[in-house]
């Protein structure tokens, strides 16, 4: 990135000292609660969390429970366990049909050729309420959450898209953050991202409760239905899992991950078919974008291979289901493993000078223990 490209960001008033990006995480969002605990303990706690997708769940827990011990306890709570156990497969979760649709997306090079069905074609139903604790004390950190407003309705599904924009990137945040973002375009408006389906306009919405914004942000293009709120429909934070440009607007310092690549068989074709974006191109940009502290989570799928909800393929029943740990005690251990991974990776990052590349991941006693769990 050239100085000319970064200069406009430097001239904008930044309302926060330190912004942490919690981008994605999926069912391993517990790593972010561990990262936050390590940063807070070291006196480097962010004063705003910019979250998308699974990271929005972690950010909301941190906002509602200022005490890191309470945050960790809630992550492994019975309420959280019961919520995940409540995820159920829909009629669209037929194994053969799902694999056939994935193969079709994989073989098609077209960028959103038709308007996707985000209203009925999804794999899992979510319980009505996300498992958030009641607010306890004054929050120590603000939260901004990424979503995407749909610019089409069910009657448009299946029609050729042409050049039509289908989504408007939306930031759900308070007035302090909104003031710095009001004149900003969507980071995806840059021509480098190609002819995708995201509008150049960046919407700012301060009227959505935090818990509802988090629920919007986990709406997915494959797993979960788009989310309705206030008469509008939204896709989740998958629209922009790496809002690094927004983070630079908000904070004088930016903390973010060095993340692993998306798989080329399922994830990348889904991005292309629904959003018209190359997820790995966006990731490469985020991984090289200026950050003041970068936490290396590039081995998370290897180290935490079992410490999440996993898809279970039933060939004879022709079904895809989500497999929870068989007991609550195993669930607690998995959540503690997630927390510890995040805490250790953040502690490691804090030990390296600013701007230093993340170390090459190598096996440790801790990672071996997790893989064998």
Sine and cosine of phi, psi and omega as CSV:
sin_phi,cos_phi,sin_psi,cos_psi,sin_omega,cos_omega
0.00,0.00,0.73,-0.68,-0.05,-1.00
-1.00,0.06,0.36,-0.93,0.05,-1.00
-0.84,0.55,-0.57,0.82,-0.01,-1.00
-0.89,0.45,-0.55,0.84,-0.01,-1.00
-0.97,0.26,-0.55,0.84,-0.04,-1.00
-1.00,0.08,-0.33,0.95,-0.09,-1.00
-0.85,0.53,-0.70,0.71,0.00,-1.00
-0.85,0.52,-0.57,0.82,0.01,-1.00
-0.94,0.35,-0.57,0.83,-0.04,-1.00
-0.94,0.34,-0.43,0.90,-0.07,-1.00
-0.99,0.12,-0.22,0.97,-0.04,-1.00
-1.00,0.09,0.67,-0.74,0.07,-1.00
-0.88,0.47,0.75,-0.66,-0.02,-1.00
-0.93,-0.36,0.91,-0.42,-0.16,-0.99
-0.98,0.21,-0.17,0.99,-0.07,-1.00
-0.83,-0.56,0.51,-0.86,0.06,-1.00
-0.94,0.33,-0.71,0.71,-0.16,-0.99
-0.60,-0.80,0.85,-0.52,0.01,-1.00
-0.93,-0.36,0.79,-0.62,0.07,-1.00
-0.95,-0.32,0.79,-0.61,0.05,-1.00
-1.00,0.00,0.83,-0.56,0.12,-0.99
-0.93,-0.36,1.00,0.08,-0.15,-0.99
-0.99,-0.13,0.96,-0.26,0.07,-1.00
0.99,0.11,-0.81,-0.59,-0.04,-1.00
0.99,-0.14,-0.47,0.88,-0.01,-1.00
0.83,0.56,-0.71,-0.71,0.00,-1.00
-0.99,0.15,0.05,1.00,0.07,-1.00
-0.97,-0.24,0.50,0.86,-0.08,-1.00
-0.91,0.41,-0.22,0.97,0.03,-1.00
-0.88,0.47,-0.35,0.94,0.03,-1.00
-0.88,0.48,-0.53,0.85,-0.05,-1.00
-0.94,0.35,-0.54,0.84,0.02,-1.00
-0.93,0.36,-0.60,0.80,0.10,-1.00
-0.92,0.39,-0.67,0.75,0.04,-1.00
-0.87,0.50,-0.72,0.70,-0.02,-1.00
-0.87,0.49,-0.65,0.76,0.00,-1.00
-0.88,0.48,-0.66,0.75,0.00,-1.00
-0.92,0.39,-0.67,0.74,0.01,-1.00
-0.90,0.44,-0.68,0.73,-0.01,-1.00
-0.90,0.44,-0.68,0.73,0.00,-1.00
-0.89,0.46,-0.54,0.84,-0.02,-1.00
-1.00,0.05,0.06,1.00,-0.04,-1.00
0.97,0.25,0.35,0.94,-0.01,-1.00
-0.88,-0.47,0.46,0.89,-0.05,-1.00
-0.89,0.45,0.69,-0.72,0.10,-0.99
-0.93,0.36,0.45,-0.89,0.12,-0.99
-0.97,-0.25,0.02,1.00,0.23,-0.97
-0.53,-0.85,0.63,-0.77,0.09,-1.00
-0.95,-0.33,0.81,-0.58,0.05,-1.00
-0.96,-0.28,0.95,-0.31,-0.25,-0.97
-0.85,-0.53,0.52,-0.85,0.09,-1.00
-0.63,-0.78,0.53,-0.85,0.07,-1.00
0.83,0.56,-0.74,-0.67,-0.05,-1.00
-0.86,0.52,-0.49,0.87,0.04,-1.00
-0.87,0.50,-0.43,0.90,0.01,-1.00
-0.92,0.39,-0.51,0.86,0.06,-1.00
-0.92,0.39,-0.73,0.68,0.02,-1.00
-0.88,0.48,-0.69,0.73,-0.03,-1.00
-0.89,0.46,-0.62,0.78,0.00,-1.00
-0.93,0.36,-0.65,0.76,0.06,-1.00
-0.88,0.48,-0.70,0.71,0.00,-1.00
-0.89,0.45,-0.65,0.76,0.02,-1.00
-0.90,0.44,-0.67,0.74,-0.10,-1.00
-0.98,0.18,-0.44,0.90,-0.02,-1.00
-0.82,-0.57,1.00,-0.08,-0.05,-1.00
-0.88,0.48,-0.46,0.89,-0.06,-1.00
-0.98,0.18,0.88,-0.48,0.00,-1.00
-0.84,0.55,-0.54,0.84,0.03,-1.00
-0.92,0.40,-0.62,0.78,0.06,-1.00
-0.93,0.36,-0.60,0.80,0.05,-1.00
-0.86,0.50,-0.74,0.68,-0.01,-1.00
-0.90,0.44,-0.65,0.76,0.00,-1.00
-0.90,0.45,-0.65,0.76,-0.02,-1.00
-0.93,0.37,-0.57,0.82,0.03,-1.00
-0.83,0.56,-0.60,0.80,-0.02,-1.00
-0.97,-0.24,0.40,0.92,-0.08,-1.00
-0.98,0.22,0.31,-0.95,0.08,-1.00
-0.89,0.45,-0.58,0.81,0.04,-1.00
-0.87,0.50,-0.67,0.74,0.02,-1.00
-0.91,0.41,-0.68,0.74,0.01,-1.00
-0.88,0.47,-0.72,0.69,-0.01,-1.00
-0.89,0.45,-0.58,0.81,0.03,-1.00
-0.89,0.46,-0.77,0.63,-0.02,-1.00
-0.89,0.45,-0.57,0.82,0.05,-1.00
-0.91,0.40,-0.36,0.93,-0.02,-1.00
-0.99,0.12,-0.08,1.00,0.06,-1.00
-0.95,0.31,0.81,-0.59,-0.07,-1.00
-0.81,-0.58,0.55,-0.83,0.05,-1.00
-0.94,0.35,0.56,-0.83,0.09,-1.00
-0.99,-0.13,0.03,-1.00,0.02,-1.00
-0.91,0.41,-0.31,0.95,0.01,-1.00
-0.99,0.13,-0.06,1.00,-0.06,-1.00
-1.00,0.06,0.45,0.89,0.10,-1.00
-0.92,0.38,0.75,-0.66,-0.13,-0.99
-0.89,0.46,-0.76,0.65,-0.05,-1.00
-0.90,0.44,-0.71,0.71,0.00,-1.00
-0.90,0.43,-0.64,0.77,0.01,-1.00
-0.90,0.44,-0.70,0.71,0.02,-1.00
-0.92,0.40,-0.58,0.82,0.03,-1.00
-0.91,0.41,-0.66,0.75,0.03,-1.00
-0.92,0.40,-0.62,0.78,0.04,-1.00
-0.90,0.44,-0.66,0.75,0.02,-1.00
-0.90,0.43,-0.63,0.78,0.02,-1.00
-0.89,0.45,-0.69,0.72,0.04,-1.00
-0.90,0.43,-0.63,0.78,-0.03,-1.00
-0.90,0.44,-0.60,0.80,-0.09,-1.00
-1.00,0.07,-0.26,0.97,-0.04,-1.00
-1.00,-0.08,0.82,-0.57,0.03,-1.00
-1.00,0.06,-0.04,1.00,-0.11,-0.99
-0.94,0.34,0.57,-0.82,0.02,-1.00
-0.99,-0.11,0.98,-0.22,-0.02,-1.00
0.72,0.69,0.92,0.40,-0.02,-1.00
-0.91,0.41,-0.54,0.84,0.03,-1.00
-0.76,-0.65,0.34,-0.94,0.01,-1.00
-0.95,0.32,0.84,-0.54,-0.14,-0.99
-0.97,0.26,0.40,-0.92,0.06,-1.00
-1.00,-0.06,1.00,-0.09,0.05,-1.00
-0.99,-0.11,0.03,1.00,-0.05,-1.00
-1.00,-0.09,-0.52,0.85,-0.08,-1.00
-0.78,-0.62,-0.33,0.94,-0.08,-1.00
-0.98,-0.18,1.00,0.07,0.01,-1.00
-0.50,-0.87,0.33,-0.94,-0.20,-0.98
-1.00,-0.02,-0.54,0.84,-0.17,-0.99
-0.71,-0.70,0.60,-0.80,0.12,-0.99
-1.00,-0.07,0.64,-0.77,0.00,-1.00
-0.98,-0.21,0.64,-0.77,0.12,-0.99
-0.82,0.57,0.45,-0.89,-0.11,-0.99
-0.83,0.56,-0.62,0.79,-0.07,-1.00
-0.89,-0.45,0.74,-0.68,0.12,-0.99
-0.96,0.29,0.45,-0.89,-0.11,-0.99
-0.99,0.10,0.96,0.27,0.00,-1.00
-0.97,-0.24,0.64,-0.77,0.06,-1.00
-0.97,0.26,0.40,-0.91,0.13,-0.99
-0.92,0.40,0.52,-0.85,0.00,-1.00
-0.87,0.49,0.71,-0.71,-0.02,-1.00
-0.78,-0.63,0.98,-0.18,-0.01,-1.00
0.99,0.15,0.11,-0.99,-0.02,-1.00
-0.95,0.30,0.73,-0.68,0.01,-1.00
-0.88,0.47,0.61,-0.79,0.08,-1.00
-1.00,0.01,-0.17,0.99,-0.12,-0.99
-0.56,-0.83,0.63,-0.78,0.13,-0.99
-0.99,0.13,0.30,-0.95,-0.01,-1.00
-0.71,-0.70,0.72,-0.70,0.18,-0.98
-0.84,-0.54,0.70,-0.71,-0.13,-0.99
-0.82,-0.58,0.65,-0.76,-0.03,-1.00
-1.00,-0.08,0.69,-0.72,0.15,-0.99
-0.56,-0.83,-0.11,-0.99,0.01,-1.00
-0.58,-0.81,0.91,-0.42,0.01,-1.00
-0.95,0.30,0.75,-0.66,0.04,-1.00
-0.97,0.25,0.71,-0.70,0.04,-1.00
-0.96,-0.26,0.44,0.90,0.06,-1.00
-0.54,-0.84,0.21,-0.98,0.02,-1.00
-0.78,-0.62,0.06,-1.00,-0.09,-1.00
-0.84,0.55,-0.47,0.88,-0.01,-1.00
-0.93,0.37,-0.29,0.96,-0.01,-1.00
-1.00,0.03,-0.25,0.97,-0.12,-0.99
-0.85,0.52,0.72,-0.70,0.05,-1.00
1.00,0.01,-0.19,0.98,0.03,-1.00
-0.98,0.21,0.47,-0.88,0.08,-1.00
-0.87,0.50,0.68,-0.73,-0.03,-1.00
-0.98,0.18,-0.62,0.78,-0.13,-0.99
0.90,0.44,-0.79,-0.61,0.03,-1.00
-0.97,-0.24,0.16,0.99,-0.08,-1.00
-0.90,0.44,0.66,-0.75,0.11,-0.99
-1.00,0.03,0.73,-0.68,-0.13,-0.99
-0.94,-0.33,-0.26,0.97,-0.10,-1.00
-0.67,-0.75,0.57,-0.82,0.11,-0.99
-0.87,-0.49,0.91,-0.42,0.02,-1.00
-0.86,0.52,0.73,-0.68,-0.11,-0.99
-0.78,-0.63,0.72,-0.70,0.08,-1.00
-0.93,-0.36,0.87,-0.49,0.07,-1.00
-1.00,-0.06,0.90,-0.43,-0.11,-0.99
-0.34,-0.94,0.15,-0.99,0.05,-1.00
-0.99,0.11,0.04,-1.00,-0.11,-0.99
-0.90,0.44,-0.58,0.81,-0.03,-1.00
-0.88,0.48,-0.70,0.71,0.04,-1.00
-0.96,0.29,-0.63,0.78,-0.05,-1.00
-0.86,0.51,-0.59,0.81,-0.03,-1.00
-0.87,0.49,-0.53,0.85,-0.02,-1.00
-1.00,0.09,-0.24,0.97,-0.13,-0.99
-0.94,-0.33,-0.13,0.99,-0.19,-0.98
-0.89,0.46,-0.52,0.85,-0.03,-1.00
-0.99,-0.15,0.22,0.98,-0.08,-1.00
-1.00,-0.05,0.62,-0.78,0.15,-0.99
-1.00,0.03,0.27,-0.96,0.08,-1.00
-0.86,0.52,0.68,-0.73,0.09,-1.00
-0.82,0.57,-0.43,0.91,-0.03,-1.00
-0.99,0.16,-0.03,1.00,0.05,-1.00
-0.95,0.31,-0.29,0.96,0.01,-1.00
-0.88,0.47,0.70,-0.72,-0.06,-1.00
-0.88,0.47,-0.33,0.94,-0.03,-1.00
-0.88,0.48,-0.36,0.93,-0.08,-1.00
-1.00,-0.02,0.01,1.00,0.14,-0.99
0.99,0.11,-0.20,-0.98,-0.06,-1.00
-1.00,0.00,0.95,0.32,-0.03,-1.00
-1.00,-0.02,-0.14,-0.99,-0.10,-0.99
-0.97,-0.26,0.27,0.96,-0.03,-1.00
-0.98,-0.19,0.76,-0.65,0.00,-1.00
-0.91,0.41,0.52,-0.86,0.07,-1.00
-0.94,0.33,-0.24,0.97,-0.02,-1.00
-0.97,0.23,0.67,-0.74,0.12,-0.99
-0.96,-0.28,0.87,-0.49,0.00,-1.00
-1.00,-0.04,0.62,-0.78,0.06,-1.00
-0.87,-0.49,0.79,-0.61,-0.06,-1.00
-0.74,-0.67,0.91,-0.42,0.02,-1.00
-0.97,-0.24,0.13,0.99,-0.09,-1.00
-0.97,-0.23,0.12,0.99,-0.04,-1.00
-0.97,-0.23,0.80,-0.60,0.03,-1.00
-0.84,0.54,0.51,-0.86,-0.08,-1.00
-0.84,0.54,-0.70,0.71,-0.04,-1.00
-0.90,0.44,-0.58,0.81,0.03,-1.00
-0.96,0.29,-0.60,0.80,0.07,-1.00
-0.88,0.47,-0.64,0.77,0.05,-1.00
-0.91,0.42,-0.63,0.78,0.04,-1.00
-0.90,0.43,-0.64,0.77,0.08,-1.00
-0.87,0.49,-0.67,0.74,-0.15,-0.99
-0.93,0.37,-0.39,0.92,0.02,-1.00
-1.00,0.01,-0.05,1.00,0.09,-1.00
-0.87,0.49,0.71,-0.70,-0.19,-0.98
-0.82,-0.57,0.26,-0.97,0.00,-1.00
-1.00,0.01,-0.15,0.99,0.02,-1.00
-0.81,-0.58,-0.75,0.66,-0.15,-0.99
-0.98,0.17,-0.73,0.68,-0.16,-0.99
-0.82,-0.57,0.43,-0.90,0.04,-1.00
-0.91,0.41,0.50,-0.87,0.17,-0.98
-0.85,0.52,0.41,-0.91,-0.14,-0.99
-0.96,-0.28,0.74,-0.67,0.04,-1.00
-1.00,-0.09,0.70,-0.72,0.10,-1.00
-0.42,-0.91,0.74,-0.68,0.06,-1.00
0.84,0.54,0.52,0.85,0.02,-1.00
1.00,0.06,-0.06,1.00,0.03,-1.00
-0.92,-0.40,0.33,-0.95,0.07,-1.00
-0.91,-0.40,0.56,-0.83,-0.08,-1.00
-0.71,-0.71,0.65,-0.76,0.32,-0.95
-1.00,0.04,0.28,-0.96,-0.11,-0.99
-1.00,0.03,-0.30,-0.95,-0.05,-1.00
-0.93,0.36,-0.12,0.99,0.10,-1.00
-0.85,0.53,-0.37,0.93,0.07,-1.00
-0.84,0.54,-0.60,0.80,0.02,-1.00
-0.49,-0.87,1.00,0.07,-0.02,-1.00
-0.97,0.26,-0.25,0.97,-0.09,-1.00
-0.79,-0.62,0.91,0.41,-0.08,-1.00
-0.97,0.23,0.84,0.55,-0.12,-0.99
-0.91,0.41,-0.58,0.82,-0.01,-1.00
-0.92,0.40,-0.62,0.79,0.05,-1.00
-0.92,0.40,-0.64,0.77,0.03,-1.00
-0.86,0.50,-0.65,0.76,0.01,-1.00
-0.92,0.40,-0.50,0.87,0.08,-1.00
-0.93,0.37,-0.56,0.83,-0.13,-0.99
-1.00,0.06,-0.63,0.78,-0.15,-0.99
-0.85,-0.52,0.59,-0.81,0.12,-0.99
-0.91,0.42,-0.55,0.84,0.08,-1.00
-0.85,-0.52,0.54,-0.84,0.00,-1.00
-0.82,-0.57,0.75,-0.66,0.09,-1.00
-0.92,-0.40,0.78,-0.63,0.04,-1.00
-0.44,-0.90,0.14,-0.99,-0.03,-1.00
-1.00,0.04,0.33,-0.94,0.33,-0.94
-0.97,-0.24,0.95,-0.30,-0.24,-0.97
-0.98,-0.22,0.34,-0.94,0.06,-1.00
-0.97,0.23,0.33,-0.94,-0.02,-1.00
-0.97,0.25,0.40,-0.92,0.12,-0.99
-0.98,0.18,0.48,-0.88,0.02,-1.00
-0.97,0.25,0.53,-0.85,-0.09,-1.00
-1.00,0.08,-0.15,0.99,-0.08,-1.00
-1.00,0.02,-0.70,0.72,-0.07,-1.00
-0.92,-0.39,-0.78,0.63,-0.15,-0.99
-0.93,0.37,-0.79,0.61,-0.08,-1.00
-0.89,0.46,-0.71,0.71,0.08,-1.00
-0.87,0.49,-0.56,0.83,0.03,-1.00
-0.92,0.39,-0.69,0.72,0.08,-1.00
-0.83,0.56,-0.72,0.69,-0.06,-1.00
-0.92,0.40,-0.66,0.75,-0.08,-1.00
-0.96,0.29,-0.52,0.85,-0.08,-1.00
-0.98,-0.19,-0.69,0.72,-0.09,-1.00
-0.96,-0.26,-0.39,0.92,-0.07,-1.00
0.97,0.23,0.34,0.94,-0.04,-1.00
-0.92,-0.39,0.45,-0.89,0.13,-0.99
-0.99,-0.10,0.97,-0.26,-0.08,-1.00
-0.87,0.49,-0.61,0.79,-0.01,-1.00
-0.96,0.28,-0.51,0.86,0.09,-1.00
-0.91,0.42,-0.67,0.74,0.04,-1.00
-0.90,0.43,-0.63,0.78,0.02,-1.00
-0.91,0.41,-0.69,0.73,0.01,-1.00
-0.87,0.50,-0.63,0.77,0.04,-1.00
-0.90,0.44,-0.71,0.71,-0.01,-1.00
-0.91,0.42,-0.60,0.80,-0.03,-1.00
-0.95,0.33,-0.31,0.95,0.03,-1.00
-0.94,-0.33,-0.08,1.00,-0.03,-1.00
-0.95,0.32,0.52,-0.85,-0.06,-1.00
-0.84,0.55,0.85,-0.52,0.10,-0.99
-0.70,-0.71,0.58,-0.81,-0.02,-1.00
-1.00,0.10,-0.43,0.90,0.10,-1.00
-0.57,-0.82,0.82,-0.57,-0.02,-1.00
-0.87,-0.49,0.82,-0.57,-0.05,-1.00
-0.98,-0.19,0.86,-0.50,-0.10,-1.00
-0.99,0.13,0.94,-0.34,0.08,-1.00
-0.89,-0.46,0.44,0.90,-0.13,-0.99
-0.94,0.33,-0.19,0.98,0.04,-1.00
-0.95,-0.31,0.31,0.95,-0.13,-0.99
-0.89,0.45,-0.60,0.80,-0.02,-1.00
-0.93,0.37,-0.48,0.88,0.02,-1.00
-0.99,0.16,-0.73,0.69,-0.07,-1.00
-0.96,0.29,-0.64,0.77,-0.01,-1.00
-0.95,-0.31,0.72,0.69,-0.06,-1.00
-0.89,0.45,-0.55,0.84,-0.06,-1.00
-0.97,-0.26,-0.22,0.98,-0.14,-0.99
-1.00,0.05,0.81,0.58,0.05,-1.00
-0.27,-0.96,0.10,-0.99,0.17,-0.99
-0.95,0.32,0.72,-0.69,-0.03,-1.00
-0.87,-0.50,0.51,-0.86,0.06,-1.00
-0.97,0.23,0.70,-0.71,0.02,-1.00
-0.92,-0.40,0.84,-0.55,-0.06,-1.00
-0.99,-0.15,0.89,-0.45,0.04,-1.00
-0.97,-0.24,0.99,-0.11,-0.08,-1.00
-0.92,0.39,-0.67,0.74,-0.04,-1.00
-0.93,0.37,-0.58,0.81,0.01,-1.00
-1.00,0.03,-0.14,0.99,-0.01,-1.00
0.84,0.55,0.76,0.65,-0.05,-1.00
-0.70,-0.71,0.49,-0.87,0.20,-0.98
-0.91,-0.40,0.79,-0.61,0.01,-1.00
-0.76,-0.65,0.27,-0.96,0.10,-0.99
-0.99,-0.14,0.78,-0.62,-0.06,-1.00
-0.99,-0.17,0.90,-0.43,0.11,-0.99
-0.99,0.11,0.36,-0.93,0.17,-0.99
-0.81,0.58,0.57,-0.83,-0.13,-0.99
-0.93,0.37,-0.39,0.92,0.03,-1.00
-0.71,-0.71,0.34,-0.94,0.05,-1.00
-0.90,0.44,-0.57,0.82,-0.02,-1.00
-0.90,0.44,-0.64,0.77,0.05,-1.00
-0.92,0.39,-0.63,0.77,0.05,-1.00
-0.85,0.52,-0.71,0.70,0.01,-1.00
-0.86,0.51,-0.70,0.72,0.01,-1.00
-0.89,0.45,-0.64,0.77,0.02,-1.00
-0.90,0.43,-0.67,0.74,0.02,-1.00
-0.92,0.38,-0.62,0.79,0.07,-1.00
-0.91,0.42,-0.58,0.81,0.06,-1.00
-0.91,0.42,-0.66,0.75,0.07,-1.00
-0.86,0.51,-0.76,0.65,-0.01,-1.00
-0.85,0.53,-0.73,0.69,-0.06,-1.00
-0.91,0.42,-0.62,0.78,0.06,-1.00
-0.86,0.52,-0.75,0.66,0.00,-1.00
-0.89,0.45,-0.67,0.74,0.02,-1.00
-0.88,0.47,-0.72,0.70,-0.03,-1.00
-0.92,0.40,-0.65,0.76,-0.02,-1.00
-0.93,0.37,-0.63,0.78,0.04,-1.00
-0.93,0.37,-0.65,0.76,0.04,-1.00
-0.87,0.48,-0.66,0.75,0.05,-1.00
-0.88,0.48,-0.69,0.72,-0.01,-1.00
-0.90,0.44,-0.63,0.78,-0.01,-1.00
-0.91,0.42,-0.38,0.93,-0.02,-1.00
-0.99,0.13,-0.12,0.99,-0.04,-1.00
-0.95,-0.31,0.58,-0.82,0.02,-1.00
-0.87,0.50,0.47,-0.88,0.04,-1.00
-0.84,0.54,0.69,-0.73,0.07,-1.00
1.00,0.05,-0.15,0.99,0.01,-1.00
-0.96,0.26,0.64,-0.77,0.00,-1.00
-0.90,0.43,0.53,-0.85,0.03,-1.00
-0.88,0.48,0.57,-0.82,0.03,-1.00
-0.93,0.38,0.43,-0.90,0.06,-1.00
-0.92,0.39,0.77,-0.63,-0.03,-1.00
-0.92,0.39,0.68,-0.73,0.03,-1.00
-0.66,-0.75,0.38,-0.93,-0.03,-1.00
-0.91,0.42,0.65,-0.76,0.08,-1.00
-0.78,-0.62,0.22,-0.98,0.06,-1.00
-0.85,0.53,-0.61,0.80,-0.02,-1.00
-0.91,0.42,-0.74,0.68,-0.03,-1.00
-0.91,0.41,-0.59,0.81,0.04,-1.00
-0.90,0.44,-0.65,0.76,0.01,-1.00
-0.89,0.46,-0.65,0.76,0.00,-1.00
-0.92,0.39,-0.66,0.75,-0.02,-1.00
-0.91,0.41,-0.47,0.88,-0.03,-1.00
-1.00,0.00,-0.10,1.00,-0.07,-1.00
-0.92,0.38,0.00,0.00,0.00,0.00
